[in-house]
Amino acid sequence: MPSFDITSEADLVALKNAVDVAGRHIGNRYDFKGTPAKAELNEKDKTITIHGDSEFQLTQIKDILFPEMEKKERESTKRLEHGPVQSVGGNKSKQELKIKVGIEMELAKKIVKLIKDSKLKVQASIQGDAVRVTGAKRDLLQEAIALVKKSITDFPLQYGNFRD
């Protein structure tokens, strides 16, 4: 019976590359000279930490970082969870951007409900942090992919592990 998995994995190599490129842009900008402006990726904790003088400077760093991330991995900025802006020693600020990996339970339930309500002859089940969709024909699975792509636009999803 044909099946496929709906997952959401971050490409950490592409994100590291994007953070490095953004770091070089930040280092070359005249208005950032002599400031603690920088962006760091912590691969173990899956967070990006941005440092700056003020909240305004953090916004400028994001304006450099986000387009670089989008160039390397489409829709990668949608998986970021913005933490609060923290004041660090004096007038310095930092903010953590958590990278969400995997499909959260709420979104998985929403996908399963969407597929069941569509009246397609496929079954969807939650498998850890992925959703497995099984159907009798390949065409039905492709319709399910099209339906989910059209409906879920606020979080990046991948469709893989297609078995015939």
N, C-alpha and C positions, 0 to 999 in steps of 0.2 A: 504494500500500500504506500503510495507516494507521500512524502512529508517534507517539511522544512522547519527551520527554527527562526524565530524573531529574537534578535539579541541587540545589545547596545554595548559595544566595546570601544574604548578610547585607544587611539593609536599613540602610545606614549612617545615613540620615536619621533613622529611628526610634531607632537606637542613640544618636545624638548628642542627640536629644530626651530620651531616658531618662537619659543621663548628666547633662544640664543640670538636669532635674527633681530627680534624686538630689543633685546639687550644692547646689541650693536647700534641700532637706531637711536636708542635712548642715550648711549654714550657719546654719539656724534652730535646730538642736538645742543645748540648754543644755550638755550634757556634751562637746560638740565646740568650745565657745567657747575661743579662744586656743590652739588646737592646729592643726597643719598638715593636718588631715583634709580630703581632697578627692579627687575622681575626675576624671580627664582622659581624653578620647578623642583618639587620634592617628589620623586617618582615613587618612593616607598609609601608615603602617606597620600599620594595622588592629590597634591595641592599645589597651587601657584600662589606665591606670596609676592605682593607688590609693595614696594617701599617708596615713600616720597616725603616732601616737606609738608604738604597739606592735602586736603581732600580734593582740591582742584587739580593738583599735580597727579594724584592717583587716577583721576578721570582722564588726564592727558596720556598717562601711561597705558591705560586700557584702550584709548583711541589708537595707540600704536600697536598694542598686542593683539587685539581682536581681529583686525584685518589679516595679520600674519597667520593667526590660527586658522582663519577661514580659507586662506590660500593653501595651507598644508592639508587640512582635513575639513571637508564641507560640514557645516552645521555644528562644528565643535564648540562654539561659544554657547550653544543652547544647553549643553550638558554641565555648564558651570553653575555652582551654587555660591552666590556672593555672601561672604561673611560680613560682619559689621566692621566699620572703619575704626581702628584702634589708635589711640594716641600713645606714642612710645617715647619716653624721655624728652622732655622739652616740647618743641613744636614739630616733632616728626610724627608721621602717620604710617600705618601699614594696614593692608587688607588681605585676607585669605580668600582665594577662590577655590572651592572644593570641586574636584572633577568627579562627576557621578558616573559610575560604571555599572552596567547591568540594568535590568528593568526592575523598577521598584514594584512592590506588590499592588499598589493602587493602579498603576499604569497597566500592569499585567491583567488585572481584573477587568479594566476598561477595554483592553484589546479583546479578551475572551468574550465579553458581553457584546462588543461590536460585531464580532464574527458570528456569534450565535443569533443575534437579532437580524443579521443580514439574510437569513434563510438560505445561505449557501450550504451545500451538502458536504461540509467539512467539520471536523472536530478540532477544537483548540483546547490545550491543556497547559497549565503552568508547570514548568520544570525548573525549579530553583529560580535563577534570575533570567530565565528565557521562557518563551512561549512556543510550544510545538504545535504546528497545525498539520493535521492529517486528513487526506481526502482520497476518493476513489480515482480521480483523474487529475492529471497535471494541469489541465485548463482551469479546474476549480481552484487549485492552489494559486494559480496566477491571478485569478479574480480576487482571491482573498488578499494577496499581496497588494494589488491595486487599491482595494478598499481601505486597507490599513494605511497605505502611503497617503491616500487622499484625506483620511480622517485625522490621523495623528501627525500634526506638523510642529508641535511644540517641543519635541524631544527626538534626537537622532536615533534611528533604528536601522539595523542591518538584517538582511534576509539571506540566510545561508544554510549550509548543511542539507542541501536539497538531496533527497533520496528518492529513487524511482522504484 
